[in-house]
Amino acid sequence: MIPNLEPITVDSVTFVALSGGLVVLAWSRANRFFLPALAAAGVVLALSWLGWKDLIALVVFLSAPYLAAKVLWGRKERAARLIISSVIVWQLLLFLVIKRYSWFDFLGWIDQPVIIIGISYILFRQIHLVIDARFLGDLPLNLVRYIGFILSPWTLVAGPIQRYEGFCQGLDGIRRPANRELLEAGHRIINGLILAFVIAPVFLEPSRITNLGHPEAGLVDLAVVFYGYPFYLYMNFAGYTGIMIGFAKLCGCSNLPENFRHPYLAANTRDFWNRWHISFGLWIKHYVFTPVCTYLFAATDAKWHRLMMLVAVLIAFYIVGVWHGTTINYLIFGILQGTGVIVSAAFEHWRKRVWGAERAREINKMHWFRGLSILVALHFTCFSFLLLNDHPDRLIEALRVFFL
């Protein structure tokens, strides 16, 4: 950790100073130095969380993807499969060790390094960069750009997940925004601050699963836990993302991906994942589901393709669960969500077969059906989010005490 520097959080004076400095630089005639300043701000943010041993782990984690990307950059003709697969396997193993998954936790000296500062998001950007390096040759890549892309303070801790081409496009727009854009950016920041630091904390303590473990807990407490935690997650996460998008807009970068679109108004689980953590869902679709599905289709007869599609969905959501955390409840969460996607797709297929596609579309537009679908999807989501609320043992014990 940097001497005399507390870990930098979004609500800290240091973060405001870093962000304010970037805004001032973006508006000035010296904005050609914005990229090095952005990279430096990301490094300071990361270092504020790290001890020197953790810093070694981070440097090792950052090295191989950059070297591989430089070798592959713009070289479409190069036989790159071995390089890409080797680097991805290496990064995944490092990720499991650094994030301290139980079977890989043999480096006890890693404390809270990149776990806190978003190693999962770093990994996603690295995998994208290595896989797509051959097709990004028209864009510049050097160490400063790599550090700025990987450790950008806008996306370091909790996303959104931006692709490299979008990052470069955003840098091209660095300037003082028009007044209308300034108002929009300020609106996003203020809304984000209210959601993350005013509204979300109201839901946090009452929604803790341990509140159900008291003998006097009743149905009201169950309702508060059941509905409160999902709303805490949304308010906190969407608020944080809104703050980052707002600060980027203040600098003239207007293309950070949106991460949420009214997720609790989703009509089914598939719709939910088109609205919740959107950049993450798109990444999983592009880099996990599509390649797995393509491989399974190529390896099997056509009569098995529908089954292979289901297998690909479950594999993708297994990754979703494992990415969220290191304990079994996160794995169950991923499989449960994948099952929800399969069931909602099967139900839609059944409706079209029984009623016909046109009649099914008409029913989808009816207010009663839409409302009922939203209620079912919301309650399934709230139930599955209980698995993210606490450790499995405490969750089971609290529910046992409450219901028994």
N, C-alpha and C positions, 0 to 999 in steps of 0.2 A: 504494500500500500504506500502511496506517496506520503512522505513525512508531512505531518500537520495538515493533511487533507482528509476530511471525512468522506465516506462513500457518497458519491453524488447521486441524488435522487431527483425526480422530476419536480418535486415541491421544494427543492433546496435553493438557496440564494446562489450557490455556485453554478447550478444548471441554468438559472435565469441569466447569470453573467455570461456563461459560455454561449448560450443561444442569442443573447443580446449583442454580443461581440460579432457573431456571425451575421446577424441582421445588419449591423452598422457597416461591416465590411462589404456585404452584398450591395448596399446602397451607394457605396463610395466609388470613386474613380479607380481605386486599387482592387476592384473585385476580381481582377485576374488572379489574385492570390487566394481566392475563396477556397479552391480545392485543397491546397495544403493546410489551410486553416481548419477546414472541415475534418480532414484526416487527423490533425493534431488534437482537435476537440474530442474526437472519438477515442484517441489514445489516452487522453487525460481522464475521460469518463471511465474507461476500462481500468486504468492503473489505480484509480481511486478505490477500486474494490479488491485489488490483488496484493498478496504478499509476493516476495521475490520468487518463491518456488512455484506459486501459481502463475506468475509471469512467464517462467520457463515453459510451463505446460501450454500457455496460450501461444507463445512464439512457435513452438513445435507444431501446434495445431494449425497455425496460419501458413506455414512454410510450403508444404508439399503442393497444395492446390495452386499457389501462385506460380511455382516453378513449372508445374504441369501445364497450366494455362499459357505461360510464355512459350513453351515448346510447341504447343498445339495451335497457337493463335493464328487464325486465318489459313491454316494448312489443310484444306479439305481433302487433298490427295493422300495425306499421311495415314498409314495404318495405325490408328489411334486406339483401337479397342483395348489393347493390353494396358496402355498407359492409363486410360480413363478408369477401367475397372480396378486396376491396382491402387490408384489414388483414392477412389471411392471406398474400397475395402479398408485401406489404411485409415482414412478419416473416420469411418464408422467405428472401427476398433478404438481409436483414440477417444471418440465421443463417448463410447460406453465406459471407458476407463475414467475419463475426466468427470463425467456426470455421475460416476460412482454407482452404476447398476450393480446389484448384489453379486452377480457372478464375476464381475470384472473389477471389484473394488479392492485392489491389492496395492494401491498407492495411497496409503492413509494420510500422507502429508498434503494432499490436495484438499484444501479446506472448502472454500465457496467461490472458486475462481470464476470460471466462465459460466457456472450454473446461474449465478445471479445476473451476469451481464448478457445473457442470451446466447449461449453456445449453440442452442438448437437453431436459432435464426442464422447464426454464422455458418453452420453446417449446410443449411439449405442454399444459401447464396454461393457457397463454395462448390457444391455439387452442380448447381446450375452453370456456374462459370466454367468448370472443367468439361462438362458434357457439351456445352454450346460454344466452346472456345474456337473451334474450327470454322464456325459460321459468323464470328464477330470480328473478322479481320478488318472491316472498314472502320472500326472504332479503335481509339488508342488505348493501350494498357501499359502502365508502368507501376512501380511499387507504390507511389503516392496514390494513384487512382485505385489500386487494389485495397489499400488500407482505408481510403475514404469510403469505398463501396462496402467493405466488410464491417467496418467499425463506425459507420456514420451514426452520430448521436440521435438522428431521427429514427433510425430503425434498429439500433443495437439491442435494446433491452427486450422489446416486445413487438417487433415488426412495425408496420406491415412488411411483407416479403416483396422486395422490388427486384426486377431483373436488371442485368447490367446495362442493357440498351436503354431502359427507362432511366437509370441513374445518370447515364451520359446525357440523355436528352434533358433531364432536369438541370444538370450543370450548365447546359447551353442557355437556359432561361434565367440564370442568376442576374438580378437587377433589382431596382426599386419598383415594386408592383404599382399598378394604377390604383387610384383611391378606392374604386369598387372592390378590387382584389384585396386591398388592405383591410377593408371593412369585413369582407368574407373571412379572411385569415383571423382577424381579431375575434370574430364571432365563433369560429371553430375552437380557438384557444379557451375563451371564456366558458363556452359550453362544456368543453372537455374538463376544465378545472372543476366546474360545478358537479359534473357527473362523477369524476374520479375521487374528488376530495371532500365533497359536501354530501352528495346523495349516497354514494356507494358505502361509506363507513357506517351509515345508519343501518344498513342491512347486515353488516359483517358479524358483529357480536351476537345479535339475536338468532342468526342463521347457523351458528355453530352446532354441529351434530351432537355435541356433548350436552346441550340443553335438554335433549330428550332423555338423558340418563337420570334425571331427578325424579323421585317418586311422585312429586306434585305436578309433573308435566302433563298437559292435557292436549286436546285436539287443536287448540289455538297455537300452542307451541309447535306441534307437528306441522301445521299449515305455514307457520313462519319459517321453519327450517326448509320445508319442501319448496316453497315459492321464493323465499328470501335469498337463498344462496345463488340460484341462477340469475336473479336480478342483480345481486352484488357483482357477480362475474361480468355481466354485460356492462353495467355502469362503470366498473373499474377499467375494464379492457377497452371498451369503446371510448371512454373518456380519455384514457391515455393516448390512444391512437389519434383521436381528434386533436389533442395538444400537439403531437408531432406533425401532423398534416398542416396544422395552422402555422407552426414555426417555419416549416419548409416553404409554405406559401408566402410568408413574410419576406423570405429571401429570394422569391421569384421562382422557386421550384414548385410547380403546380401539378405534378404528375405522380405524387406518391399514391399508391393504390388505396382505394377505399376498402375497409375491412369488414364493415357491417352494413346491412340493409334490412332493418326491422326484423331480426331473426325470429322473434317470438310471435310473429304473424305468419310464420311458415305453415303451409297446408299439410306437409308431411316431412319425413326425415330427409328425403332428397332435397326438397325445397329449403330446409333448414341449413344444409351445408352449402347451398348457393347464396345464403344470406349471412352466415356466421363465419368469422375469420376467413373471409373470401380469398385473400391472397394465399393462405395456407391450403385451403381446399383446392385451388387451382394448381398449386405446386404438386400436391399429392396426385391429382388427376394426371398431370403432364409427365411427372418423373417416376411415378409408382404404378398407378392403375393402368395407364395406356401401354407402357412397355411390358408389364406383366401379362396383360390381356393379349397383346400382340404375340408374345412368346407362346402362351398357352394355346392360342388359336392355331399357330403354325405347327405346334407339336401334337395336335389331336385331330381326330376326324370331325367333320362338320356337325355330326349328330351330338357331339359332346360340347359344342361351343356355348350353349346356354349355361351348362353346368360350369364351364370354365369362366364364364362371366361372373358367376356367383363367387367362385374361388378368388378371382381377382379383386372383387369388392371386399371380401373378408381380409385378404392380405393387405389391401390399402388401409383398411380401418384398423387392422392390427398395428400397422405403423403409426396411425393416428394415436392409438392408445399408448403405445410404447413411448412416443414422442412427448406425451403430456407428463409422464412421470415414471418412476422406477419400480413402483410396487404393483401388486397383482390387481388392485382395484382399477388402475388405469388401463391395464390390458382388458379387463372385463368391460370397461367403458367403451373401448374401441370396438370390441366384438359386438357389443349390444347396439352401438350406433350402426355398424355395418349390417347387422340383422334388420334393423329398422329401415335402412335404405332398401334392402332386398324385399322386405314385406311390403313397403309402400309401392315399389315398382311392380310387384306381383299383383297387388290389389288394383293398380291402374290397368294392368294388362287384362285382368279378369273383367273389369268393368267394360272395357272396350269390346271384349269378345262377347259379353252378354248383351249389352245395350247398343253396341256399335260406337264407332269413334265419334260421330257427330253428336249423338245423344249424350255420350259421356262428357264431351266438351260443354254442352248446354248445362248439364247438371253441375259441372265444376263452377259455373258462373252464378249459380243460385246462392242467395245469401245464406240460407239455412245450411246448405251443404258446406259452403266455405267456412262458416262459423264453427260447425261441428268438426271439420277437419283441423282447424286451427286449435281447437280445444284439445283434441286427441294428441296432436303433435306437441303442443305445449306441455301436457302432462307427461308424455313419454320423455321429453327433454328434461323436465324437472326431476323425474325419477332417475334417469341416467346420470344426471349431474350430482346426485347424492354420492356417487362413487368418487367424485372429485373433491368432496367436502372434507374428508378426513381419512385417516388410516383405516384399512379394512377392519382391524380388530375393534377399534373404538366405534366404528359405524355399526358393526354387528352387535356389540355390547349395548350401545345406546338403544337400538331398535328392540333388542331382546327385553331390556328393562321396561321400555315404554309399552310394548304389546303384551308382555307377560306379567 
